[in-house]
Amino acid sequence: MNTSHSSDNSLQRSPLDKIESAVRGVWKGGIRALYRFWAGKYETTMISRFGYQAPEFIARALAPLMREGTARVLDVGCGTGLTALALLEHRKDTIDGIDFSPEMLDKARERGIYADLHTADVTKPLPIPNGTYDAAISSGLFTHGHVGAEAIPHVLKAIKAGGLFGFTVYWKVWERAGFAAMLENLEKAGTIEILVNEQESHMRAIEHQKIHTVVVRHNG
């Protein structure tokens, strides 16, 4: 019991707890304001300070499962473009991005790697025709509970039958925000097939931080 108590305390002292508290303490307009402030500091904070690796992990998991040839891919919650950049290290695809924050999209646009970028709330039906994309990818979106598992069916509708969705989920919200139950229900219904579901430590500089790296096939 002492060991477990010590582990819980170490988690409470994590620098990421400040971010989680800030995100969970606001909603919609407040989150947009938070990301407006954070857009210019996101990469410095996440990569330089924390050693953030989730984009590399999901790109590495998704890329080998995709069909050969150039695919049309949707980067969901694209942020500043780290996930698309990681995928392009493995494949040369055509990538569109969507994000809730216009300021994050401005940073992504500066990279020059996206075919198109749109502002969208992924907790609602997406402004994208069904079956548009060969695949979708996401990291850092399903983190502190501000976007829950209700977004997954919206993303799946944008993917062609047989296409793939690769995404990461912060381990603390896996059960709490409904991801475990959503994926189980979708698989039972035959909507998806779960190809990958692994837990990995995704912060080089912080202990006891994990994500689920998930890849599913959309059966249509």
Backbone as CSV, one residue per row, in Angstrom:
resi,resn,N_x,N_y,N_z,CA_x,CA_y,CA_z,C_x,C_y,C_z
1,MET,0.824,-1.207,0.000,0.000,0.000,0.000,0.855,1.252,0.000
2,ASN,1.999,1.215,0.665,2.867,2.380,0.680,3.397,2.698,-0.702
3,THR,3.719,1.634,-1.460,4.226,1.832,-2.822,3.179,2.497,-3.699
4,SER,1.927,2.026,-3.597,0.851,2.604,-4.386,0.626,4.067,-4.018
5,HIS,0.671,4.357,-2.709,0.456,5.734,-2.266,1.538,6.658,-2.794
6,SER,2.787,6.176,-2.809,3.904,6.973,-3.319,3.741,7.255,-4.793
7,SER,3.275,6.231,-5.553,3.068,6.413,-6.993,1.999,7.461,-7.249
8,ASP,0.889,7.426,-6.461,-0.172,8.408,-6.651,0.333,9.816,-6.390
9,ASN,1.161,9.975,-5.355,1.685,11.298,-5.051,2.571,11.820,-6.159
10,SER,3.360,10.924,-6.774,4.247,11.352,-7.854,3.441,11.825,-9.044
11,LEU,2.272,11.172,-9.282,1.420,11.603,-10.377,0.829,12.976,-10.088
12,GLN,0.464,13.212,-8.834,-0.127,14.485,-8.484,0.862,15.625,-8.627
13,ARG,2.158,15.326,-8.489,3.166,16.367,-8.590,3.622,16.627,-10.023
14,SER,3.096,15.868,-10.979,3.516,16.007,-12.367,3.198,17.403,-12.898
15,PRO,4.115,18.005,-13.673,3.831,19.311,-14.294,2.608,19.286,-15.197
16,LEU,2.283,18.109,-15.746,1.118,18.034,-16.629,-0.187,18.227,-15.885
17,ASP,-0.174,18.040,-14.559,-1.397,18.232,-13.799,-1.893,19.669,-13.885
18,LYS,-0.964,20.637,-13.989,-1.367,22.038,-14.126,-2.115,22.249,-15.435
19,ILE,-1.622,21.615,-16.499,-2.298,21.718,-17.795,-3.657,21.049,-17.731
20,GLU,-3.701,19.844,-17.134,-4.967,19.116,-17.044,-5.991,19.910,-16.246
21,SER,-5.584,20.498,-15.140,-6.501,21.287,-14.317,-7.028,22.498,-15.080
22,ALA,-6.145,23.141,-15.850,-6.555,24.317,-16.615,-7.564,23.943,-17.687
23,VAL,-7.307,22.852,-18.390,-8.194,22.439,-19.478,-9.537,21.974,-18.931
24,ARG,-9.525,21.185,-17.869,-10.770,20.669,-17.313,-11.577,21.754,-16.607
25,GLY,-10.924,22.857,-16.266,-11.612,23.921,-15.550,-12.355,24.898,-16.435
26,VAL,-12.172,24.770,-17.747,-12.865,25.657,-18.680,-13.578,24.826,-19.731
27,TRP,-14.377,25.480,-20.586,-15.109,24.736,-21.617,-15.340,25.621,-22.823
28,LYS,-15.327,25.058,-23.986,-15.605,25.707,-25.257,-14.874,27.031,-25.433
29,GLY,-15.563,28.165,-25.194,-14.919,29.466,-25.393,-13.680,29.619,-24.559
30,GLY,-13.702,29.087,-23.326,-12.537,29.162,-22.462,-11.384,28.333,-22.989
31,ILE,-11.685,27.169,-23.542,-10.640,26.326,-24.116,-10.033,26.994,-25.341
32,ARG,-10.875,27.623,-26.149,-10.345,28.337,-27.313,-9.380,29.437,-26.875
33,ALA,-9.722,30.139,-25.805,-8.842,31.191,-25.280,-7.550,30.598,-24.731
34,LEU,-7.660,29.443,-24.067,-6.474,28.779,-23.528,-5.514,28.407,-24.642
35,TYR,-6.038,27.830,-25.743,-5.177,27.437,-26.848,-4.672,28.640,-27.643
36,ARG,-5.424,29.726,-27.626,-4.935,30.962,-28.248,-3.653,31.417,-27.543
37,PHE,-3.679,31.343,-26.225,-2.510,31.717,-25.424,-1.367,30.727,-25.619
38,TRP,-1.711,29.443,-25.738,-0.711,28.377,-25.746,-0.089,28.130,-27.115
39,ALA,-0.725,28.598,-28.180,-0.291,28.254,-29.545,1.184,28.551,-29.784
40,GLY,1.649,29.706,-29.332,3.034,30.077,-29.566,4.034,29.371,-28.682
41,LYS,3.535,28.713,-27.617,4.425,28.060,-26.655,4.293,26.542,-26.661
42,TYR,3.369,26.026,-27.461,3.018,24.611,-27.398,4.218,23.706,-27.632
43,GLU,4.920,23.924,-28.720,6.016,23.019,-29.061,7.189,23.144,-28.096
44,THR,7.476,24.358,-27.651,8.546,24.550,-26.673,8.228,23.811,-25.386
45,THR,6.976,23.924,-24.943,6.564,23.258,-23.708,6.562,21.746,-23.869
46,MET,5.883,21.261,-24.885,5.663,19.820,-25.005,6.903,19.053,-25.437
47,ILE,7.667,19.588,-26.381,8.820,18.853,-26.892,10.077,19.159,-26.089
48,SER,10.419,20.430,-25.983,11.672,20.797,-25.327,11.648,20.509,-23.838
49,ARG,10.520,20.805,-23.180,10.462,20.624,-21.733,10.060,19.210,-21.329
50,PHE,9.014,18.668,-21.970,8.470,17.391,-21.545,8.974,16.196,-22.348
51,GLY,9.546,16.425,-23.532,9.994,15.308,-24.364,8.830,14.528,-24.949
52,TYR,7.848,15.249,-25.461,6.599,14.679,-25.978,6.853,13.837,-27.230
53,GLN,6.334,12.587,-27.251,6.615,11.671,-28.354,5.363,11.093,-29.011
54,ALA,4.174,11.489,-28.573,2.949,10.880,-29.093,2.818,10.962,-30.617
55,PRO,3.153,12.081,-31.267,3.040,12.104,-32.732,3.869,11.021,-33.411
56,GLU,5.094,10.819,-32.927,5.950,9.796,-33.512,5.370,8.407,-33.279
57,PHE,4.813,8.180,-32.092,4.272,6.859,-31.765,3.094,6.496,-32.663
58,ILE,2.152,7.427,-32.860,0.985,7.084,-33.662,1.329,6.999,-35.144
59,ALA,2.249,7.830,-35.610,2.679,7.724,-37.012,3.355,6.387,-37.269
60,ARG,4.173,5.957,-36.334,4.875,4.674,-36.459,3.903,3.497,-36.443
61,ALA,2.816,3.615,-35.682,1.829,2.538,-35.610,0.933,2.495,-36.846
62,LEU,0.532,3.672,-37.334,-0.420,3.744,-38.443,0.211,3.487,-39.801
63,ALA,1.353,4.083,-40.067,1.935,4.072,-41.418,2.094,2.673,-42.023
64,PRO,2.612,1.683,-41.297,2.800,0.358,-41.916,1.499,-0.361,-42.270
65,LEU,0.393,0.062,-41.673,-0.893,-0.589,-41.914,-1.658,0.036,-43.072
66,MET,-1.188,1.168,-43.561,-1.865,1.849,-44.659,-1.489,1.227,-45.994
67,ARG,-2.380,1.364,-46.945,-2.128,0.818,-48.276,-1.005,1.593,-48.961
68,GLU,-0.334,0.926,-49.873,0.744,1.585,-50.617,0.155,2.676,-51.515
69,GLY,0.981,3.655,-51.798,0.547,4.767,-52.627,0.115,5.954,-51.786
70,THR,-0.040,7.087,-52.423,-0.416,8.313,-51.734,-1.860,8.231,-51.256
71,ALA,-2.067,8.505,-49.986,-3.400,8.482,-49.402,-3.841,9.906,-49.060
72,ARG,-5.135,10.093,-48.951,-5.681,11.345,-48.456,-5.997,11.145,-46.975
73,VAL,-5.368,11.942,-46.127,-5.415,11.735,-44.684,-5.956,12.976,-43.991
74,LEU,-6.783,12.760,-42.964,-7.286,13.850,-42.132,-6.546,13.829,-40.802
75,ASP,-5.905,14.947,-40.467,-5.227,15.124,-39.184,-6.231,15.792,-38.240
76,VAL,-6.711,15.018,-37.265,-7.808,15.453,-36.404,-7.251,16.104,-35.135
77,GLY,-7.642,17.359,-34.908,-7.044,18.103,-33.801,-5.576,18.340,-34.094
78,CYS,-5.317,18.889,-35.276,-3.954,18.913,-35.823,-2.998,19.807,-35.055
79,GLY,-3.537,20.760,-34.269,-2.649,21.623,-33.506,-1.681,22.370,-34.403
80,THR,-0.410,22.347,-34.044,0.614,23.061,-34.799,1.214,22.240,-35.929
81,GLY,0.750,20.997,-36.098,1.215,20.181,-37.223,2.214,19.102,-36.890
82,LEU,2.432,18.821,-35.617,3.440,17.826,-35.235,3.086,16.423,-35.723
83,THR,1.806,16.082,-35.693,1.407,14.722,-36.070,1.558,14.500,-37.565
84,ALA,1.127,15.469,-38.358,1.303,15.352,-39.810,2.774,15.269,-40.170
85,LEU,3.580,16.072,-39.502,5.020,16.056,-39.753,5.599,14.676,-39.471
86,ALA,5.144,14.049,-38.385,5.626,12.712,-38.040,5.192,11.683,-39.081
87,LEU,3.951,11.779,-39.557,3.473,10.829,-40.570,4.249,10.975,-41.866
88,LEU,4.585,12.197,-42.227,5.325,12.434,-43.471,6.758,11.922,-43.412
89,GLU,7.234,11.605,-42.234,8.533,10.938,-42.119,8.455,9.504,-42.625
90,HIS,7.244,8.935,-42.642,7.040,7.544,-43.061,6.431,7.416,-44.452
91,ARG,5.568,8.390,-44.831,4.829,8.314,-46.080,4.677,9.714,-46.670
92,LYS,4.453,9.767,-47.952,4.224,11.047,-48.620,2.755,11.125,-49.026
93,ASP,1.924,11.506,-48.075,0.481,11.566,-48.287,-0.003,13.007,-48.444
94,THR,-1.241,13.138,-48.880,-1.919,14.428,-48.929,-2.702,14.579,-47.632
95,ILE,-2.385,15.592,-46.844,-2.952,15.711,-45.505,-3.732,17.013,-45.353
96,ASP,-4.968,16.880,-44.875,-5.778,18.019,-44.452,-5.802,18.024,-42.929
97,GLY,-6.032,19.191,-42.336,-6.092,19.281,-40.889,-7.330,20.001,-40.411
98,ILE,-7.837,19.591,-39.238,-8.915,20.311,-38.577,-8.521,20.534,-37.121
99,ASP,-8.942,21.677,-36.579,-8.662,21.982,-35.187,-9.683,23.004,-34.686
100,PHE,-9.883,23.021,-33.386,-10.806,23.934,-32.740,-10.236,25.346,-32.625
101,SER,-8.888,25.439,-32.670,-8.207,26.705,-32.406,-7.665,27.339,-33.683
102,PRO,-8.171,28.503,-34.078,-7.622,29.188,-35.250,-6.147,29.522,-35.092
103,GLU,-5.720,29.823,-33.863,-4.311,30.161,-33.637,-3.411,28.953,-33.840
104,MET,-3.859,27.787,-33.412,-3.095,26.561,-33.676,-3.021,26.301,-35.180
105,LEU,-4.125,26.532,-35.876,-4.144,26.334,-37.327,-3.189,27.290,-38.039
106,ASP,-3.068,28.496,-37.519,-2.111,29.445,-38.102,-0.695,28.897,-38.019
107,LYS,-0.358,28.300,-36.887,0.966,27.692,-36.722,1.142,26.501,-37.660
108,ALA,0.087,25.709,-37.806,0.148,24.559,-38.715,0.328,25.018,-40.157
109,ARG,-0.361,26.088,-40.521,-0.289,26.613,-41.898,1.132,27.061,-42.240
110,GLU,1.842,27.576,-41.266,3.213,28.044,-41.491,4.150,26.910,-41.923
111,ARG,3.811,25.688,-41.604,4.665,24.551,-41.981,4.625,24.254,-43.478
112,GLY,3.515,24.601,-44.130,3.394,24.351,-45.557,3.242,22.888,-45.926
113,ILE,2.724,22.070,-45.016,2.616,20.628,-45.287,1.171,20.170,-45.482
114,TYR,0.207,21.057,-45.265,-1.203,20.685,-45.376,-1.790,21.137,-46.707
115,ALA,-2.641,20.280,-47.274,-3.367,20.669,-48.483,-4.486,21.640,-48.138
116,ASP,-5.132,21.410,-46.979,-6.232,22.269,-46.556,-6.341,22.218,-45.035
117,LEU,-6.833,23.306,-44.439,-7.010,23.396,-43.004,-8.364,24.022,-42.694
118,HIS,-9.051,23.466,-41.684,-10.375,23.946,-41.334,-10.530,24.046,-39.824
119,THR,-11.289,25.025,-39.374,-11.689,25.119,-37.973,-12.936,24.261,-37.778
120,ALA,-12.894,23.359,-36.815,-14.039,22.475,-36.570,-14.015,21.977,-35.135
121,ASP,-15.198,21.708,-34.608,-15.383,21.114,-33.286,-15.672,19.632,-33.490
122,VAL,-14.714,18.779,-33.133,-14.848,17.350,-33.421,-15.850,16.647,-32.523
123,THR,-16.384,17.332,-31.510,-17.428,16.730,-30.697,-18.797,16.841,-31.375
124,LYS,-18.825,17.495,-32.534,-20.046,17.631,-33.325,-19.804,17.026,-34.708
125,PRO,-20.860,16.741,-35.472,-20.661,16.234,-36.842,-19.733,17.148,-37.627
126,LEU,-18.792,16.546,-38.343,-17.782,17.318,-39.053,-18.332,17.858,-40.376
127,PRO,-17.850,19.031,-40.789,-18.292,19.616,-42.067,-17.543,18.988,-43.240
128,ILE,-17.576,17.660,-43.297,-16.825,16.896,-44.286,-17.749,15.809,-44.837
129,PRO,-17.839,15.647,-46.150,-18.672,14.573,-46.707,-18.216,13.196,-46.220
130,ASN,-19.162,12.304,-45.996,-18.838,10.944,-45.562,-17.913,10.264,-46.565
131,GLY,-16.976,9.494,-46.036,-16.095,8.699,-46.883,-15.090,9.493,-47.687
132,THR,-14.711,10.651,-47.215,-13.768,11.503,-47.954,-12.335,11.004,-47.879
133,TYR,-11.935,10.470,-46.735,-10.514,10.196,-46.486,-10.186,8.702,-46.455
134,ASP,-8.959,8.408,-46.861,-8.446,7.039,-46.782,-8.056,6.679,-45.352
135,ALA,-7.699,7.687,-44.576,-7.270,7.455,-43.197,-7.381,8.754,-42.414
136,ALA,-7.360,8.623,-41.104,-7.290,9.776,-40.209,-6.261,9.476,-39.134
137,ILE,-5.674,10.532,-38.591,-4.644,10.380,-37.566,-4.836,11.481,-36.531
138,SER,-4.493,11.180,-35.290,-4.640,12.186,-34.237,-3.729,11.850,-33.065
139,SER,-3.090,12.871,-32.521,-2.381,12.714,-31.245,-2.531,14.003,-30.460
140,GLY,-2.654,13.875,-29.152,-2.778,15.046,-28.301,-4.172,15.624,-28.215
141,LEU,-5.135,15.034,-28.905,-6.515,15.529,-28.864,-7.275,14.936,-27.683
142,PHE,-7.142,13.630,-27.519,-7.874,12.927,-26.464,-6.977,12.850,-25.222
143,THR,-6.912,13.954,-24.504,-5.933,14.048,-23.420,-6.556,14.308,-22.058
144,HIS,-7.119,15.472,-21.859,-7.526,15.873,-20.514,-9.041,15.945,-20.340
145,GLY,-9.771,15.265,-21.220,-11.203,15.157,-21.053,-12.028,16.216,-21.748
146,HIS,-11.380,17.207,-22.386,-12.150,18.242,-23.071,-12.740,17.729,-24.377
147,VAL,-12.151,16.679,-24.938,-12.730,15.976,-26.086,-12.802,14.500,-25.713
148,GLY,-14.012,13.987,-25.639,-14.211,12.607,-25.229,-14.431,11.675,-26.402
149,ALA,-14.829,10.469,-26.078,-14.993,9.423,-27.085,-16.122,9.699,-28.060
150,GLU,-16.995,10.660,-27.739,-18.094,10.992,-28.650,-17.598,11.507,-29.987
151,ALA,-16.325,11.916,-30.065,-15.763,12.405,-31.325,-15.444,11.272,-32.299
152,ILE,-15.222,10.080,-31.794,-14.758,8.978,-32.661,-15.750,8.662,-33.785
153,PRO,-17.050,8.506,-33.520,-17.967,8.226,-34.636,-17.995,9.329,-35.694
154,HIS,-17.823,10.585,-35.281,-17.789,11.682,-36.254,-16.594,11.538,-37.190
155,VAL,-15.449,11.174,-36.639,-14.250,10.989,-37.465,-14.417,9.788,-38.384
156,LEU,-14.972,8.711,-37.869,-15.144,7.506,-38.684,-16.007,7.766,-39.911
157,LYS,-17.001,8.624,-39.785,-17.866,8.931,-40.934,-17.093,9.597,-42.067
158,ALA,-16.034,10.300,-41.730,-15.234,10.981,-42.753,-14.269,10.037,-43.469
159,ILE,-14.156,8.793,-42.971,-13.204,7.820,-43.517,-13.931,6.805,-44.394
160,LYS,-13.320,6.433,-45.487,-13.872,5.424,-46.387,-13.955,4.062,-45.688
161,ALA,-14.860,3.215,-46.157,-14.912,1.844,-45.667,-13.578,1.161,-45.957
162,GLY,-13.026,0.534,-44.955,-11.713,-0.093,-45.097,-10.573,0.821,-44.705
163,GLY,-10.875,2.106,-44.471,-9.842,3.054,-44.070,-9.485,2.926,-42.602
164,LEU,-8.435,3.605,-42.197,-7.882,3.470,-40.855,-7.964,4.784,-40.079
165,PHE,-8.110,4.648,-38.775,-8.025,5.797,-37.867,-7.024,5.442,-36.772
166,GLY,-5.921,6.190,-36.749,-4.910,6.009,-35.719,-4.931,7.191,-34.771
167,PHE,-4.974,6.930,-33.467,-5.071,8.029,-32.506,-4.486,7.612,-31.159
168,THR,-4.169,8.620,-30.349,-3.674,8.368,-29.005,-4.698,8.865,-27.991
169,VAL,-4.716,8.198,-26.834,-5.604,8.586,-25.736,-4.776,8.604,-24.454
170,TYR,-4.816,9.707,-23.754,-4.121,9.812,-22.468,-4.713,8.798,-21.502
171,TRP,-3.860,8.049,-20.834,-4.307,6.900,-20.048,-5.292,7.262,-18.945
172,LYS,-5.192,8.476,-18.387,-6.093,8.868,-17.302,-7.542,9.004,-17.760
173,VAL,-7.763,9.264,-19.047,-9.136,9.461,-19.528,-9.654,8.265,-20.320
174,TRP,-8.868,7.210,-20.416,-9.252,6.029,-21.199,-10.611,5.488,-20.760
175,GLU,-10.790,5.305,-19.470,-12.075,4.851,-18.928,-12.999,6.030,-18.658
176,ARG,-12.463,7.070,-18.023,-13.272,8.189,-17.541,-14.030,8.906,-18.650
177,ALA,-13.393,9.080,-19.804,-14.027,9.810,-20.909,-14.684,8.885,-21.924
178,GLY,-14.802,7.590,-21.585,-15.612,6.682,-22.386,-14.938,6.006,-23.555
179,PHE,-13.612,6.069,-23.651,-12.941,5.491,-24.822,-12.995,3.963,-24.827
180,ALA,-12.751,3.353,-23.693,-12.787,1.888,-23.619,-14.170,1.372,-24.006
181,ALA,-15.214,1.980,-23.455,-16.575,1.546,-23.747,-16.963,1.823,-25.195
182,MET,-16.576,2.996,-25.718,-16.914,3.340,-27.096,-16.303,2.353,-28.082
183,LEU,-15.029,2.052,-27.910,-14.367,1.132,-28.833,-14.935,-0.275,-28.732
184,GLU,-15.252,-0.696,-27.518,-15.862,-2.017,-27.343,-17.210,-2.093,-28.055
185,ASN,-18.012,-1.059,-27.898,-19.335,-1.045,-28.528,-19.247,-0.985,-30.048
186,LEU,-18.325,-0.162,-30.562,-18.163,-0.062,-32.010,-17.663,-1.376,-32.612
187,GLU,-16.786,-2.056,-31.883,-16.278,-3.337,-32.392,-17.374,-4.403,-32.355
188,LYS,-18.149,-4.425,-31.285,-19.250,-5.387,-31.196,-20.274,-5.170,-32.295
189,ALA,-20.485,-3.900,-32.662,-21.451,-3.571,-33.715,-20.910,-3.840,-35.109
190,GLY,-19.622,-4.162,-35.209,-19.011,-4.424,-36.506,-18.595,-3.176,-37.249
191,THR,-18.659,-2.028,-36.585,-18.294,-0.766,-37.227,-16.800,-0.632,-37.400
192,ILE,-16.043,-1.152,-36.430,-14.585,-1.080,-36.482,-13.973,-2.435,-36.161
193,GLU,-12.710,-2.548,-36.522,-11.855,-3.642,-36.064,-10.633,-3.001,-35.405
194,ILE,-10.359,-3.364,-34.171,-9.210,-2.795,-33.469,-7.958,-3.555,-33.889
195,LEU,-7.032,-2.855,-34.513,-5.806,-3.467,-35.011,-4.646,-3.287,-34.033
196,VAL,-4.609,-2.166,-33.341,-3.527,-1.857,-32.396,-4.143,-1.197,-31.171
197,ASN,-3.720,-1.624,-29.994,-4.061,-0.928,-28.749,-2.942,-1.212,-27.751
198,GLU,-1.997,-0.299,-27.686,-0.827,-0.479,-26.836,-0.678,0.709,-25.888
199,GLN,-0.136,0.456,-24.707,0.197,1.540,-23.788,1.690,1.837,-23.890
200,GLU,2.018,3.126,-23.965,3.410,3.544,-24.088,3.660,4.781,-23.236
201,SER,4.871,4.905,-22.737,5.285,6.124,-22.034,5.682,7.156,-23.080
202,HIS,5.008,8.300,-23.103,5.164,9.232,-24.209,5.849,10.541,-23.831
203,MET,6.353,10.642,-22.613,7.066,11.831,-22.166,8.458,11.431,-21.675
204,ARG,9.488,11.826,-22.405,10.842,11.454,-21.995,11.223,12.050,-20.646
205,ALA,10.718,13.242,-20.351,11.168,13.983,-19.174,10.276,13.794,-17.947
206,ILE,9.165,13.065,-18.088,8.231,12.913,-16.971,7.882,11.433,-16.806
207,GLU,8.043,10.926,-15.605,7.708,9.538,-15.328,6.207,9.372,-15.110
208,HIS,5.744,8.137,-15.231,4.364,7.757,-14.926,3.342,8.426,-15.836
209,GLN,3.733,8.728,-17.067,2.803,9.295,-18.041,2.690,8.340,-19.216
210,LYS,1.455,7.966,-19.570,1.246,6.967,-20.609,0.107,7.375,-21.543
211,ILE,0.147,6.805,-22.725,-0.961,6.921,-23.667,-1.317,5.542,-24.193
212,HIS,-2.553,5.403,-24.636,-2.951,4.281,-25.483,-2.698,4.707,-26.920
213,THR,-1.943,3.913,-27.652,-1.746,4.109,-29.085,-2.697,3.139,-29.789
214,VAL,-3.659,3.665,-30.533,-4.750,2.860,-31.067,-4.852,3.037,-32.581
215,VAL,-5.047,1.933,-33.285,-5.373,1.991,-34.714,-6.583,1.099,-34.942
216,VAL,-7.616,1.653,-35.583,-8.809,0.855,-35.906,-9.064,0.920,-37.404
217,ARG,-9.674,-0.125,-37.909,-10.145,-0.127,-39.298,-11.638,0.173,-39.310
218,HIS,-12.037,1.117,-40.151,-13.454,1.451,-40.287,-14.096,0.496,-41.284
219,ASN,-15.054,-0.288,-40.836,-15.674,-1.280,-41.694,-16.834,-0.709,-42.509
220,GLY,-17.196,0.536,-42.225,-18.250,1.170,-43.010,-19.639,0.854,-42.469
